[in-house]
Amino acid sequence: MTYINPDPEPERSTGLEPGGGVPPGETPPAESSMPEAGPRETHNPTKGWAKGPLTAILALAVLVAAFFLVYALILIF
């Protein structure tokens, strides 16, 4: 594994005083990311809806639609 120093290089950063300080009114340099940070990805779960919850939602939607259809037919006749 290769080590990457996350600190900015003082000779390349503008606006730094000797010792690494930032003068008033100057924006400090941004942090660099560390590609080795964080846990290793060992488990990649599938994305999307599971069949059970999707079936339950569809069944509920059909029941609600059927209720309103029957209610409308009762009002008409």
C-alpha positions as CSV (number, residue, x, y, z in Angstrom):
1,M,0.0,0.0,0.0
2,T,1.4,3.4,-1.0
3,Y,1.3,6.2,1.6
4,I,0.1,9.6,0.3
5,N,0.8,12.6,2.5
6,P,-2.5,14.5,3.0
7,D,-0.8,17.8,4.0
8,P,-0.4,20.5,1.4
9,E,3.1,21.2,0.1
10,P,4.1,24.6,1.6
11,E,6.2,25.6,-1.5
12,R,3.2,25.0,-3.8
13,S,0.5,26.6,-1.6
14,T,-0.1,30.3,-2.0
15,G,-0.8,32.6,0.9
16,L,1.0,30.6,3.6
17,E,3.3,32.4,6.0
18,P,6.5,30.8,7.1
19,G,5.6,28.0,9.6
20,G,2.3,27.2,7.8
21,G,0.1,30.0,9.2
22,V,-2.5,31.8,7.1
23,P,-2.6,35.6,7.1
24,P,-6.0,37.3,7.9
25,G,-8.3,37.6,4.9
26,E,-6.6,34.7,3.1
27,T,-8.4,31.4,2.3
28,P,-6.5,28.4,3.7
29,P,-5.6,25.6,1.3
30,A,-8.1,22.8,0.9
31,E,-7.6,19.4,2.5
32,S,-6.6,16.6,0.2
33,S,-8.5,13.3,0.3
34,M,-6.9,10.2,1.6
35,P,-7.7,7.3,-0.8
36,E,-6.8,4.7,1.9
37,A,-9.2,6.2,4.5
38,G,-12.3,4.3,5.5
39,P,-13.2,0.6,5.8
40,R,-12.4,-1.9,3.1
41,E,-15.4,-2.7,1.0
42,T,-16.0,-6.4,1.6
43,H,-19.8,-6.6,1.2
44,N,-21.7,-5.0,-1.6
45,P,-25.4,-5.6,-1.1
46,T,-27.8,-5.5,-4.1
47,K,-29.7,-2.3,-4.7
48,G,-33.4,-1.9,-5.5
49,W,-36.6,-3.1,-4.0
50,A,-37.0,-6.5,-2.4
51,K,-39.9,-8.6,-3.8
52,G,-41.9,-8.8,-0.6
53,P,-42.2,-5.1,0.2
54,L,-42.8,-4.2,-3.5
55,T,-45.6,-6.9,-3.7
56,A,-47.2,-5.5,-0.5
57,I,-47.2,-1.9,-1.8
58,L,-48.7,-3.0,-5.2
59,A,-51.4,-5.1,-3.4
60,L,-52.3,-2.1,-1.2
61,A,-52.5,0.2,-4.3
62,V,-54.8,-2.3,-6.1
63,L,-57.1,-2.6,-3.0
64,V,-57.4,1.2,-2.7
65,A,-58.1,1.6,-6.4
66,A,-60.7,-1.2,-6.2
67,F,-62.4,0.4,-3.2
68,F,-62.8,3.7,-5.0
69,L,-64.0,2.0,-8.2
70,V,-66.7,0.1,-6.2
71,Y,-67.6,3.3,-4.3
72,A,-68.0,5.2,-7.6
73,L,-70.2,2.4,-9.0
74,I,-72.4,2.4,-5.9
75,L,-72.9,6.2,-6.2
76,I,-73.8,5.9,-9.9
77,F,-76.4,3.1,-9.6
